[in-house]
Amino acid sequence: MFIKIEDFEEERIWSGTILRIFLKNQNEFYYSDRVFDIIIFENYTDEMGLGALQVSGYKAGKISLF
């Protein structure tokens, strides 16, 4: 089942959540793949909180953001 992020009903996204991203136009975004997955993880420093790691596609294994 797929849900648009704007229709996502949860108040929070938890560590371990996997998000599948579909891009309409891949040229206007950082990622070279049109479809890729990211997983949310806990960053164990007080300042950072959560991060996102790409788990599929050309940039798999790269940290997307903190």
PDB file of N, CA, C and O in Angstrom:
ATOM      1  N   MET A   1       0.847  -1.179   0.000  1.00  0.00           N
ATOM      2  CA  MET A   1       0.000   0.000   0.000  1.00  0.00           C
ATOM      3  C   MET A   1       0.892   1.241   0.000  1.00  0.00           C
ATOM      4  O   MET A   1       1.865   1.312   0.750  1.00  0.00           O
ATOM      5  N   PHE A   2       0.563   2.194  -0.824  1.00  0.00           N
ATOM      6  CA  PHE A   2       1.330   3.427  -0.912  1.00  0.00           C
ATOM      7  C   PHE A   2       0.486   4.597  -0.437  1.00  0.00           C
ATOM      8  O   PHE A   2      -0.708   4.675  -0.727  1.00  0.00           O
ATOM      9  N   ILE A   3       1.114   5.499   0.290  1.00  0.00           N
ATOM     10  CA  ILE A   3       0.446   6.686   0.815  1.00  0.00           C
ATOM     11  C   ILE A   3       1.294   7.894   0.443  1.00  0.00           C
ATOM     12  O   ILE A   3       2.510   7.881   0.635  1.00  0.00           O
ATOM     13  N   LYS A   4       0.673   8.921  -0.079  1.00  0.00           N
ATOM     14  CA  LYS A   4       1.399  10.163  -0.321  1.00  0.00           C
ATOM     15  C   LYS A   4       1.817  10.740   1.018  1.00  0.00           C
ATOM     16  O   LYS A   4       1.066  10.670   1.991  1.00  0.00           O
ATOM     17  N   ILE A   5       3.013  11.309   1.071  1.00  0.00           N
ATOM     18  CA  ILE A   5       3.528  11.848   2.328  1.00  0.00           C
ATOM     19  C   ILE A   5       2.600  12.934   2.878  1.00  0.00           C
ATOM     20  O   ILE A   5       2.494  13.103   4.093  1.00  0.00           O
ATOM     21  N   GLU A   6       1.934  13.662   1.996  1.00  0.00           N
ATOM     22  CA  GLU A   6       1.005  14.703   2.450  1.00  0.00           C
ATOM     23  C   GLU A   6      -0.271  14.106   3.060  1.00  0.00           C
ATOM     24  O   GLU A   6      -0.979  14.787   3.801  1.00  0.00           O
ATOM     25  N   ASP A   7      -0.566  12.833   2.750  1.00  0.00           N
ATOM     26  CA  ASP A   7      -1.734  12.154   3.311  1.00  0.00           C
ATOM     27  C   ASP A   7      -1.379  11.235   4.475  1.00  0.00           C
ATOM     28  O   ASP A   7      -2.252  10.551   5.009  1.00  0.00           O
ATOM     29  N   PHE A   8      -0.112  11.213   4.873  1.00  0.00           N
ATOM     30  CA  PHE A   8       0.346  10.362   5.960  1.00  0.00           C
ATOM     31  C   PHE A   8      -0.301  10.818   7.255  1.00  0.00           C
ATOM     32  O   PHE A   8      -0.163  11.981   7.632  1.00  0.00           O
ATOM     33  N   GLU A   9      -1.010   9.923   7.950  1.00  0.00           N
ATOM     34  CA  GLU A   9      -1.818  10.320   9.102  1.00  0.00           C
ATOM     35  C   GLU A   9      -1.095  10.266  10.441  1.00  0.00           C
ATOM     36  O   GLU A   9      -1.581  10.833  11.420  1.00  0.00           O
ATOM     37  N   GLU A  10       0.054   9.598  10.507  1.00  0.00           N
ATOM     38  CA  GLU A  10       0.777   9.521  11.772  1.00  0.00           C
ATOM     39  C   GLU A  10       1.344  10.895  12.126  1.00  0.00           C
ATOM     40  O   GLU A  10       1.712  11.674  11.246  1.00  0.00           O
ATOM     41  N   GLU A  11       1.406  11.177  13.421  1.00  0.00           N
ATOM     42  CA  GLU A  11       1.982  12.444  13.849  1.00  0.00           C
ATOM     43  C   GLU A  11       3.501  12.428  13.799  1.00  0.00           C
ATOM     44  O   GLU A  11       4.137  13.470  13.641  1.00  0.00           O
ATOM     45  N   ARG A  12       4.082  11.232  13.934  1.00  0.00           N
ATOM     46  CA  ARG A  12       5.533  11.098  13.960  1.00  0.00           C
ATOM     47  C   ARG A  12       5.973   9.955  13.062  1.00  0.00           C
ATOM     48  O   ARG A  12       5.227   9.009  12.808  1.00  0.00           O
ATOM     49  N   ILE A  13       7.190  10.068  12.595  1.00  0.00           N
ATOM     50  CA  ILE A  13       7.825   8.972  11.869  1.00  0.00           C
ATOM     51  C   ILE A  13       8.887   8.420  12.800  1.00  0.00           C
ATOM     52  O   ILE A  13       9.705   9.179  13.320  1.00  0.00           O
ATOM     53  N   TRP A  14       8.890   7.114  13.019  1.00  0.00           N
ATOM     54  CA  TRP A  14       9.764   6.473  13.990  1.00  0.00           C
ATOM     55  C   TRP A  14      11.006   5.882  13.336  1.00  0.00           C
ATOM     56  O   TRP A  14      11.043   5.649  12.128  1.00  0.00           O
ATOM     57  N   SER A  15      12.007   5.649  14.149  1.00  0.00           N
ATOM     58  CA  SER A  15      13.209   4.958  13.715  1.00  0.00           C
ATOM     59  C   SER A  15      12.818   3.578  13.184  1.00  0.00           C
ATOM     60  O   SER A  15      12.007   2.887  13.801  1.00  0.00           O
ATOM     61  N   GLY A  16      13.378   3.176  12.062  1.00  0.00           N
ATOM     62  CA  GLY A  16      13.047   1.898  11.441  1.00  0.00           C
ATOM     63  C   GLY A  16      12.001   2.010  10.346  1.00  0.00           C
ATOM     64  O   GLY A  16      11.767   1.047   9.617  1.00  0.00           O
ATOM     65  N   THR A  17      11.369   3.170  10.220  1.00  0.00           N
ATOM     66  CA  THR A  17      10.381   3.384   9.162  1.00  0.00           C
ATOM     67  C   THR A  17      11.092   3.435   7.806  1.00  0.00           C
ATOM     68  O   THR A  17      12.104   4.119   7.654  1.00  0.00           O
ATOM     69  N   ILE A  18      10.564   2.718   6.841  1.00  0.00           N
ATOM     70  CA  ILE A  18      11.116   2.741   5.494  1.00  0.00           C
ATOM     71  C   ILE A  18      10.152   3.516   4.601  1.00  0.00           C
ATOM     72  O   ILE A  18       8.955   3.231   4.560  1.00  0.00           O
ATOM     73  N   LEU A  19      10.692   4.489   3.897  1.00  0.00           N
ATOM     74  CA  LEU A  19       9.895   5.315   2.987  1.00  0.00           C
ATOM     75  C   LEU A  19      10.344   5.036   1.555  1.00  0.00           C
ATOM     76  O   LEU A  19      11.539   5.083   1.261  1.00  0.00           O
ATOM     77  N   ARG A  20       9.409   4.750   0.674  1.00  0.00           N
ATOM     78  CA  ARG A  20       9.715   4.597  -0.750  1.00  0.00           C
ATOM     79  C   ARG A  20       9.372   5.911  -1.431  1.00  0.00           C
ATOM     80  O   ARG A  20       8.239   6.387  -1.344  1.00  0.00           O
ATOM     81  N   ILE A  21      10.343   6.490  -2.102  1.00  0.00           N
ATOM     82  CA  ILE A  21      10.205   7.794  -2.729  1.00  0.00           C
ATOM     83  C   ILE A  21      10.066   7.615  -4.235  1.00  0.00           C
ATOM     84  O   ILE A  21      10.878   6.937  -4.864  1.00  0.00           O
ATOM     85  N   PHE A  22       9.032   8.228  -4.811  1.00  0.00           N
ATOM     86  CA  PHE A  22       8.816   8.256  -6.257  1.00  0.00           C
ATOM     87  C   PHE A  22       8.967   9.704  -6.719  1.00  0.00           C
ATOM     88  O   PHE A  22       8.285  10.591  -6.207  1.00  0.00           O
ATOM     89  N   LEU A  23       9.835   9.943  -7.661  1.00  0.00           N
ATOM     90  CA  LEU A  23      10.036  11.286  -8.184  1.00  0.00           C
ATOM     91  C   LEU A  23       9.408  11.405  -9.562  1.00  0.00           C
ATOM     92  O   LEU A  23       9.582  10.524 -10.404  1.00  0.00           O
ATOM     93  N   LYS A  24       8.677  12.490  -9.798  1.00  0.00           N
ATOM     94  CA  LYS A  24       8.089  12.718 -11.120  1.00  0.00           C
ATOM     95  C   LYS A  24       9.169  13.070 -12.130  1.00  0.00           C
ATOM     96  O   LYS A  24       9.196  12.532 -13.237  1.00  0.00           O
ATOM     97  N   ASN A  25      10.056  13.974 -11.742  1.00  0.00           N
ATOM     98  CA  ASN A  25      11.125  14.411 -12.630  1.00  0.00           C
ATOM     99  C   ASN A  25      12.440  14.279 -11.876  1.00  0.00           C
ATOM    100  O   ASN A  25      12.727  15.083 -10.990  1.00  0.00           O
ATOM    101  N   GLN A  26      13.232  13.287 -12.212  1.00  0.00           N
ATOM    102  CA  GLN A  26      14.442  13.033 -11.456  1.00  0.00           C
ATOM    103  C   GLN A  26      15.529  14.079 -11.687  1.00  0.00           C
ATOM    104  O   GLN A  26      16.476  14.125 -10.901  1.00  0.00           O
ATOM    105  N   ASN A  27      15.451  14.897 -12.691  1.00  0.00           N
ATOM    106  CA  ASN A  27      16.486  15.880 -12.978  1.00  0.00           C
ATOM    107  C   ASN A  27      16.494  17.051 -12.005  1.00  0.00           C
ATOM    108  O   ASN A  27      17.513  17.726 -11.862  1.00  0.00           O
ATOM    109  N   GLU A  28      15.372  17.300 -11.335  1.00  0.00           N
ATOM    110  CA  GLU A  28      15.328  18.458 -10.452  1.00  0.00           C
ATOM    111  C   GLU A  28      15.627  18.119  -9.001  1.00  0.00           C
ATOM    112  O   GLU A  28      15.383  18.940  -8.117  1.00  0.00           O
ATOM    113  N   PHE A  29      16.153  16.922  -8.735  1.00  0.00           N
ATOM    114  CA  PHE A  29      16.396  16.511  -7.362  1.00  0.00           C
ATOM    115  C   PHE A  29      17.794  15.935  -7.254  1.00  0.00           C
ATOM    116  O   PHE A  29      18.394  15.557  -8.261  1.00  0.00           O
ATOM    117  N   TYR A  30      18.307  15.869  -6.062  1.00  0.00           N
ATOM    118  CA  TYR A  30      19.660  15.380  -5.762  1.00  0.00           C
ATOM    119  C   TYR A  30      19.882  13.933  -6.209  1.00  0.00           C
ATOM    120  O   TYR A  30      20.978  13.582  -6.644  1.00  0.00           O
ATOM    121  N   TYR A  31      18.861  13.103  -6.106  1.00  0.00           N
ATOM    122  CA  TYR A  31      18.999  11.675  -6.375  1.00  0.00           C
ATOM    123  C   TYR A  31      18.907  11.386  -7.868  1.00  0.00           C
ATOM    124  O   TYR A  31      18.147  12.031  -8.589  1.00  0.00           O
ATOM    125  N   SER A  32      19.692  10.404  -8.325  1.00  0.00           N
ATOM    126  CA  SER A  32      19.684  10.069  -9.744  1.00  0.00           C
ATOM    127  C   SER A  32      18.630   9.020 -10.083  1.00  0.00           C
ATOM    128  O   SER A  32      18.287   8.850 -11.253  1.00  0.00           O
ATOM    129  N   ASP A  33      18.113   8.321  -9.084  1.00  0.00           N
ATOM    130  CA  ASP A  33      17.088   7.306  -9.315  1.00  0.00           C
ATOM    131  C   ASP A  33      15.701   7.912  -9.216  1.00  0.00           C
ATOM    132  O   ASP A  33      15.470   8.858  -8.462  1.00  0.00           O
ATOM    133  N   ARG A  34      14.787   7.355  -9.985  1.00  0.00           N
ATOM    134  CA  ARG A  34      13.409   7.839  -9.943  1.00  0.00           C
ATOM    135  C   ARG A  34      12.645   7.252  -8.761  1.00  0.00           C
ATOM    136  O   ARG A  34      11.755   7.900  -8.211  1.00  0.00           O
ATOM    137  N   VAL A  35      12.991   6.025  -8.370  1.00  0.00           N
ATOM    138  CA  VAL A  35      12.366   5.355  -7.236  1.00  0.00           C
ATOM    139  C   VAL A  35      13.478   4.858  -6.320  1.00  0.00           C
ATOM    140  O   VAL A  35      14.405   4.194  -6.783  1.00  0.00           O
ATOM    141  N   PHE A  36      13.400   5.167  -5.030  1.00  0.00           N
ATOM    142  CA  PHE A  36      14.396   4.685  -4.080  1.00  0.00           C
ATOM    143  C   PHE A  36      13.773   4.624  -2.695  1.00  0.00           C
ATOM    144  O   PHE A  36      12.742   5.243  -2.432  1.00  0.00           O
ATOM    145  N   ASP A  37      14.420   3.863  -1.810  1.00  0.00           N
ATOM    146  CA  ASP A  37      13.944   3.695  -0.439  1.00  0.00           C
ATOM    147  C   ASP A  37      14.923   4.343   0.524  1.00  0.00           C
ATOM    148  O   ASP A  37      16.137   4.303   0.319  1.00  0.00           O
ATOM    149  N   ILE A  38      14.380   4.942   1.576  1.00  0.00           N
ATOM    150  CA  ILE A  38      15.207   5.432   2.666  1.00  0.00           C
ATOM    151  C   ILE A  38      14.662   4.859   3.971  1.00  0.00           C
ATOM    152  O   ILE A  38      13.462   4.616   4.101  1.00  0.00           O
ATOM    153  N   ILE A  39      15.553   4.648   4.931  1.00  0.00           N
ATOM    154  CA  ILE A  39      15.149   4.188   6.248  1.00  0.00           C
ATOM    155  C   ILE A  39      15.522   5.264   7.262  1.00  0.00           C
ATOM    156  O   ILE A  39      16.593   5.868   7.191  1.00  0.00           O
ATOM    157  N   ILE A  40      14.619   5.487   8.198  1.00  0.00           N
ATOM    158  CA  ILE A  40      14.837   6.465   9.263  1.00  0.00           C
ATOM    159  C   ILE A  40      15.620   5.771  10.382  1.00  0.00           C
ATOM    160  O   ILE A  40      15.293   4.649  10.770  1.00  0.00           O
ATOM    161  N   PHE A  41      16.652   6.442  10.899  1.00  0.00           N
ATOM    162  CA  PHE A  41      17.442   5.865  11.981  1.00  0.00           C
ATOM    163  C   PHE A  41      17.683   6.897  13.067  1.00  0.00           C
ATOM    164  O   PHE A  41      17.579   8.101  12.834  1.00  0.00           O
ATOM    165  N   GLU A  42      18.008   6.404  14.266  1.00  0.00           N
ATOM    166  CA  GLU A  42      18.319   7.288  15.386  1.00  0.00           C
ATOM    167  C   GLU A  42      19.785   7.668  15.345  1.00  0.00           C
ATOM    168  O   GLU A  42      20.662   6.812  15.226  1.00  0.00           O
ATOM    169  N   ASN A  43      20.038   8.954  15.446  1.00  0.00           N
ATOM    170  CA  ASN A  43      21.400   9.445  15.569  1.00  0.00           C
ATOM    171  C   ASN A  43      21.612   9.711  17.050  1.00  0.00           C
ATOM    172  O   ASN A  43      20.897  10.514  17.651  1.00  0.00           O
ATOM    173  N   TYR A  44      22.574   9.051  17.627  1.00  0.00           N
ATOM    174  CA  TYR A  44      22.711   9.066  19.082  1.00  0.00           C
ATOM    175  C   TYR A  44      23.470  10.270  19.624  1.00  0.00           C
ATOM    176  O   TYR A  44      24.278  10.128  20.543  1.00  0.00           O
ATOM    177  N   THR A  45      23.226  11.428  19.079  1.00  0.00           N
ATOM    178  CA  THR A  45      23.739  12.658  19.671  1.00  0.00           C
ATOM    179  C   THR A  45      22.549  13.531  20.031  1.00  0.00           C
ATOM    180  O   THR A  45      21.499  13.450  19.394  1.00  0.00           O
ATOM    181  N   ASP A  46      22.709  14.355  21.037  1.00  0.00           N
ATOM    182  CA  ASP A  46      21.607  15.191  21.514  1.00  0.00           C
ATOM    183  C   ASP A  46      21.138  16.191  20.462  1.00  0.00           C
ATOM    184  O   ASP A  46      19.952  16.515  20.400  1.00  0.00           O
ATOM    185  N   GLU A  47      22.053  16.678  19.640  1.00  0.00           N
ATOM    186  CA  GLU A  47      21.698  17.738  18.699  1.00  0.00           C
ATOM    187  C   GLU A  47      20.974  17.216  17.459  1.00  0.00           C
ATOM    188  O   GLU A  47      20.226  17.968  16.834  1.00  0.00           O
ATOM    189  N   MET A  48      21.171  15.970  17.089  1.00  0.00           N
ATOM    190  CA  MET A  48      20.737  15.497  15.792  1.00  0.00           C
ATOM    191  C   MET A  48      19.349  14.880  15.736  1.00  0.00           C
ATOM    192  O   MET A  48      18.585  15.224  14.835  1.00  0.00           O
ATOM    193  N   GLY A  49      18.983  13.994  16.642  1.00  0.00           N
ATOM    194  CA  GLY A  49      17.676  13.343  16.557  1.00  0.00           C
ATOM    195  C   GLY A  49      17.682  12.197  15.570  1.00  0.00           C
ATOM    196  O   GLY A  49      18.370  11.200  15.786  1.00  0.00           O
ATOM    197  N   LEU A  50      16.919  12.321  14.480  1.00  0.00           N
ATOM    198  CA  LEU A  50      16.797  11.258  13.480  1.00  0.00           C
ATOM    199  C   LEU A  50      17.568  11.598  12.206  1.00  0.00           C
ATOM    200  O   LEU A  50      17.882  12.758  11.938  1.00  0.00           O
ATOM    201  N   GLY A  51      17.859  10.566  11.436  1.00  0.00           N
ATOM    202  CA  GLY A  51      18.506  10.737  10.145  1.00  0.00           C
ATOM    203  C   GLY A  51      17.837   9.832   9.131  1.00  0.00           C
ATOM    204  O   GLY A  51      16.957   9.047   9.483  1.00  0.00           O
ATOM    205  N   ALA A  52      18.243   9.935   7.880  1.00  0.00           N
ATOM    206  CA  ALA A  52      17.694   9.105   6.812  1.00  0.00           C
ATOM    207  C   ALA A  52      18.847   8.529   6.006  1.00  0.00           C
ATOM    208  O   ALA A  52      19.766   9.250   5.618  1.00  0.00           O
ATOM    209  N   LEU A  53      18.794   7.229   5.757  1.00  0.00           N
ATOM    210  CA  LEU A  53      19.819   6.517   5.015  1.00  0.00           C
ATOM    211  C   LEU A  53      19.180   5.901   3.778  1.00  0.00           C
ATOM    212  O   LEU A  53      18.155   5.227   3.877  1.00  0.00           O
ATOM    213  N   GLN A  54      19.778   6.130   2.619  1.00  0.00           N
ATOM    214  CA  GLN A  54      19.228   5.537   1.407  1.00  0.00           C
ATOM    215  C   GLN A  54      19.622   4.060   1.369  1.00  0.00           C
ATOM    216  O   GLN A  54      20.795   3.722   1.523  1.00  0.00           O
ATOM    217  N   VAL A  55      18.635   3.179   1.162  1.00  0.00           N
ATOM    218  CA  VAL A  55      18.884   1.739   1.197  1.00  0.00           C
ATOM    219  C   VAL A  55      18.717   1.061  -0.164  1.00  0.00           C
ATOM    220  O   VAL A  55      18.898  -0.152  -0.266  1.00  0.00           O
ATOM    221  N   SER A  56      18.383   1.800  -1.188  1.00  0.00           N
ATOM    222  CA  SER A  56      18.281   1.224  -2.524  1.00  0.00           C
ATOM    223  C   SER A  56      18.693   2.265  -3.551  1.00  0.00           C
ATOM    224  O   SER A  56      18.738   3.461  -3.262  1.00  0.00           O
ATOM    225  N   GLY A  57      18.991   1.795  -4.748  1.00  0.00           N
ATOM    226  CA  GLY A  57      19.333   2.715  -5.822  1.00  0.00           C
ATOM    227  C   GLY A  57      20.813   3.024  -5.885  1.00  0.00           C
ATOM    228  O   GLY A  57      21.618   2.425  -5.173  1.00  0.00           O
ATOM    229  N   TYR A  58      21.155   3.948  -6.726  1.00  0.00           N
ATOM    230  CA  TYR A  58      22.542   4.306  -7.016  1.00  0.00           C
ATOM    231  C   TYR A  58      23.287   4.796  -5.779  1.00  0.00           C
ATOM    232  O   TYR A  58      24.471   4.499  -5.621  1.00  0.00           O
ATOM    233  N   LYS A  59      22.633   5.525  -4.918  1.00  0.00           N
ATOM    234  CA  LYS A  59      23.293   6.093  -3.736  1.00  0.00           C
ATOM    235  C   LYS A  59      23.021   5.300  -2.465  1.00  0.00           C
ATOM    236  O   LYS A  59      23.067   5.852  -1.366  1.00  0.00           O
ATOM    237  N   ALA A  60      22.736   4.002  -2.611  1.00  0.00           N
ATOM    238  CA  ALA A  60      22.476   3.145  -1.445  1.00  0.00           C
ATOM    239  C   ALA A  60      23.677   3.186  -0.498  1.00  0.00           C
ATOM    240  O   ALA A  60      24.829   3.137  -0.930  1.00  0.00           O
ATOM    241  N   GLY A  61      23.384   3.277   0.797  1.00  0.00           N
ATOM    242  CA  GLY A  61      24.432   3.352   1.811  1.00  0.00           C
ATOM    243  C   GLY A  61      24.830   4.756   2.187  1.00  0.00           C
ATOM    244  O   GLY A  61      25.598   4.945   3.130  1.00  0.00           O
ATOM    245  N   LYS A  62      24.336   5.733   1.486  1.00  0.00           N
ATOM    246  CA  LYS A  62      24.660   7.138   1.775  1.00  0.00           C
ATOM    247  C   LYS A  62      23.629   7.732   2.726  1.00  0.00           C
ATOM    248  O   LYS A  62      22.430   7.492   2.592  1.00  0.00           O
ATOM    249  N   ILE A  63      24.109   8.500   3.674  1.00  0.00           N
ATOM    250  CA  ILE A  63      23.193   9.193   4.586  1.00  0.00           C
ATOM    251  C   ILE A  63      22.602  10.378   3.846  1.00  0.00           C
ATOM    252  O   ILE A  63      23.323  11.223   3.314  1.00  0.00           O
ATOM    253  N   SER A  64      21.272  10.426   3.820  1.00  0.00           N
ATOM    254  CA  SER A  64      20.568  11.480   3.075  1.00  0.00           C
ATOM    255  C   SER A  64      20.475  12.776   3.868  1.00  0.00           C
ATOM    256  O   SER A  64      20.700  13.856   3.323  1.00  0.00           O
ATOM    257  N   LEU A  65      20.144  12.672   5.151  1.00  0.00           N
ATOM    258  CA  LEU A  65      19.997  13.877   5.969  1.00  0.00           C
ATOM    259  C   LEU A  65      19.986  13.521   7.438  1.00  0.00           C
ATOM    260  O   LEU A  65      19.766  12.365   7.800  1.00  0.00           O
ATOM    261  N   PHE A  66      20.223  14.514   8.289  1.00  0.00           N
ATOM    262  CA  PHE A  66      20.081  14.406   9.748  1.00  0.00           C
ATOM    263  C   PHE A  66      19.005  15.345  10.184  1.00  0.00           C
ATOM    264  O   PHE A  66      18.705  15.431  11.374  1.00  0.00           O
TER     265      PHE A  66
END
